[in-house]
Amino acid sequence: MDSIFLSEVKVQTRLGVPDWERMTAQTIVLDIEIAMPHSLSCQSDAIEDTIDYGQVVSRIRDTLQQHSFKLVEALAEHVCQLILKEFGAPWVKIKVAKPGILPGLKALGVSIERQASA
């Protein structure tokens, strides 16, 4: 299986359980691995035969600017489903980190993986 990875994608979004935490955007960090539906791009060298990671990042930034989430888990699920449905990926794994949210802790977050439904 071939995959694309996007490491330490910084995105602004409104995230948190208390209302005050969602009032202003904060930076979250995403690590994403996306399985390719096929390996044609390895031979063709054509963007049409792959998942355009620039479009993926742009789409994630757009949707996270428009939505507010209470839980990191819900945000991760939203991004996974977006990638599976809009980009035709058979599998995706995402790690969402919320940096500097608790004293003495570099970051907290979740890691989930999902497969496209058959």
C-alpha positions in Angstrom: 0.0 0.0 0.0 1.3 3.4 -0.9 0.5 6.4 1.3 0.9 10.1 1.5 1.9 11.7 4.9 1.4 15.3 6.0 3.4 16.1 9.1 2.8 18.9 11.6 0.1 20.7 9.6 -0.8 23.7 11.7 -4.4 24.8 11.5 -6.5 27.5 13.2 -9.9 26.4 14.6 -12.2 26.8 17.5 -11.9 23.8 19.8 -12.7 23.1 23.5 -15.4 22.1 26.0 -15.8 25.5 27.7 -17.6 28.1 25.6 -14.8 30.6 26.3 -12.3 28.3 24.8 -14.2 28.2 21.5 -14.6 32.0 21.3 -11.2 32.5 19.5 -9.3 30.3 17.1 -6.4 28.4 18.4 -3.6 26.5 16.7 -3.8 22.7 16.5 -1.3 20.4 14.9 -2.3 17.5 12.6 -0.2 14.5 11.4 -2.0 12.7 8.6 -1.4 9.5 6.7 -3.6 8.8 3.7 -3.6 5.5 1.8 -3.6 5.8 -2.0 -6.4 4.1 -3.9 -3.8 2.8 -6.4 -0.1 3.3 -7.3 -0.6 4.7 -10.8 1.2 8.0 -10.0 4.4 6.1 -9.3 4.6 5.2 -13.0 2.7 8.2 -14.6 4.2 11.0 -12.6 0.8 12.8 -13.1 -1.0 14.7 -10.4 -4.3 13.3 -11.8 -3.2 9.8 -10.6 -2.7 10.7 -7.0 -4.4 12.5 -4.1 -3.3 16.2 -4.3 -2.0 16.9 -0.8 -2.2 20.7 -1.4 -5.9 20.3 -2.0 -6.2 18.1 1.1 -4.6 20.7 3.3 -6.6 23.6 1.8 -9.8 21.7 2.3 -9.0 20.8 5.9 -8.1 24.5 6.7 -11.4 25.7 5.1 -13.6 23.2 7.0 -11.9 23.8 10.3 -12.3 27.6 10.0 -16.0 27.1 9.4 -16.7 24.6 12.2 -16.3 24.6 16.0 -15.8 21.4 18.0 -15.9 20.6 21.7 -13.9 17.5 21.5 -10.6 16.7 19.8 -12.1 13.3 18.9 -15.0 14.9 17.0 -12.6 17.1 15.1 -10.4 14.1 14.2 -13.5 12.1 13.0 -14.6 15.1 10.9 -11.3 15.4 9.1 -11.0 11.6 8.5 -14.5 11.5 6.9 -13.7 14.5 4.8 -10.6 12.8 3.4 -12.3 9.4 2.8 -15.3 10.9 1.1 -14.0 13.9 -0.8 -10.6 12.4 -1.9 -11.5 8.8 -2.3 -8.8 7.5 0.1 -9.4 3.9 1.2 -7.8 4.5 4.6 -6.7 7.5 6.7 -4.9 7.9 10.0 -4.9 11.2 11.8 -3.3 12.5 15.0 -4.7 15.8 16.3 -2.6 17.6 18.9 -3.6 20.6 21.0 -0.3 22.2 22.1 0.3 24.1 25.3 -3.2 23.6 26.6 -2.3 22.3 30.1 0.6 23.5 32.2 3.7 21.2 32.1 2.3 19.4 29.1 3.7 19.9 25.6 0.5 18.8 23.9 -2.5 16.5 24.2 -4.7 14.9 21.6 -6.0 11.8 19.9 -5.0 9.5 17.1 -7.6 7.6 15.0 -7.7 5.7 11.8 -10.6 4.9 9.6 -11.4 2.9 6.5 -13.7 3.8 3.7 -17.0 1.8 3.9 -17.4 -0.9 1.4 
